[in-house]
Amino acid sequence: MNKIEEMKTKIMLSKDFCEMEAVKYIAFRYGTTPEQVLEHYFIQSGIIPSNERHYSYCLTPNEMALFHDLGVQPSMLEIN
């Protein structure tokens, strides 16, 4: 394993995104929390690697586009 594979990343995102009505609605649709649906967005978009959690849903292309249009992107990428 090389050094890059050993690095861990931390994405800092404003808590305000979890309070957006669109994010809360999508989380409600899938029976999850806004934090988990945002994590799933990052995994599904390839920004972060998949974790051990298994999701029983897949965000639709429209939902993915909505998150992108809302500006849901990491404000800071911290590599440990």
VMD Tcl script that draws the C-alpha trace (Angstrom):
set ca {
  {0.00 0.00 0.00}
  {1.43 3.38 -0.93}
  {1.24 6.57 1.11}
  {-1.70 8.00 -0.83}
  {-3.84 4.95 -0.09}
  {-3.02 5.27 3.61}
  {-4.24 8.88 3.85}
  {-7.54 9.59 5.49}
  {-9.67 12.52 4.40}
  {-12.08 14.67 6.32}
  {-14.67 16.74 4.50}
  {-15.91 19.82 6.29}
  {-19.40 20.89 5.26}
  {-21.52 23.63 6.78}
  {-24.29 22.36 9.07}
  {-26.60 24.68 7.11}
  {-26.83 22.09 4.34}
  {-28.53 19.69 6.75}
  {-31.16 22.31 7.47}
  {-32.10 22.93 3.83}
  {-35.66 21.85 3.10}
  {-34.62 19.98 -0.06}
  {-31.99 17.96 1.83}
  {-34.40 17.20 4.68}
  {-37.08 16.14 2.17}
  {-34.74 13.76 0.32}
  {-33.58 12.29 3.65}
  {-37.21 11.83 4.69}
  {-38.00 10.05 1.40}
  {-35.29 7.49 2.09}
  {-35.97 7.21 5.83}
  {-32.56 8.51 6.82}
  {-30.97 11.64 8.27}
  {-29.80 14.67 6.28}
  {-26.23 13.89 7.37}
  {-26.44 10.34 6.04}
  {-28.01 11.37 2.74}
  {-25.23 13.95 2.24}
  {-22.62 11.29 3.02}
  {-24.30 9.04 0.48}
  {-24.17 11.87 -2.10}
  {-20.40 12.14 -1.62}
  {-19.97 8.37 -1.92}
  {-22.23 8.05 -4.95}
  {-20.51 10.97 -6.69}
  {-17.09 9.41 -6.08}
  {-15.79 12.20 -3.83}
  {-15.19 9.83 -0.94}
  {-14.73 6.06 -0.98}
  {-17.53 3.76 0.04}
  {-17.65 2.90 3.71}
  {-18.89 -0.19 5.48}
  {-22.46 1.13 5.61}
  {-24.76 -0.42 3.05}
  {-27.37 1.88 1.60}
  {-30.71 0.47 0.51}
  {-31.22 3.33 -1.93}
  {-29.50 5.10 -4.76}
  {-29.93 8.83 -5.27}
  {-31.61 9.66 -8.57}
  {-29.84 11.74 -11.23}
  {-32.21 14.62 -10.39}
  {-31.33 14.41 -6.69}
  {-27.62 14.31 -7.52}
  {-28.04 17.37 -9.75}
  {-30.01 19.15 -7.02}
  {-27.22 18.63 -4.47}
  {-24.69 19.88 -7.00}
  {-26.83 22.92 -7.87}
  {-27.25 23.72 -4.16}
  {-23.48 23.94 -3.94}
  {-23.08 20.87 -1.78}
  {-19.35 20.49 -2.14}
  {-16.67 20.12 0.46}
  {-15.59 23.51 1.77}
  {-12.40 22.01 3.07}
  {-10.63 18.75 2.39}
  {-8.43 17.80 5.30}
  {-5.91 15.04 4.73}
  {-4.51 13.37 7.84}
}
mol new
graphics top color blue
foreach p $ca { graphics top sphere $p radius 0.5 }
foreach p [lrange $ca 0 end-1] q [lrange $ca 1 end] { graphics top cylinder $p $q radius 0.2 }
display resetview
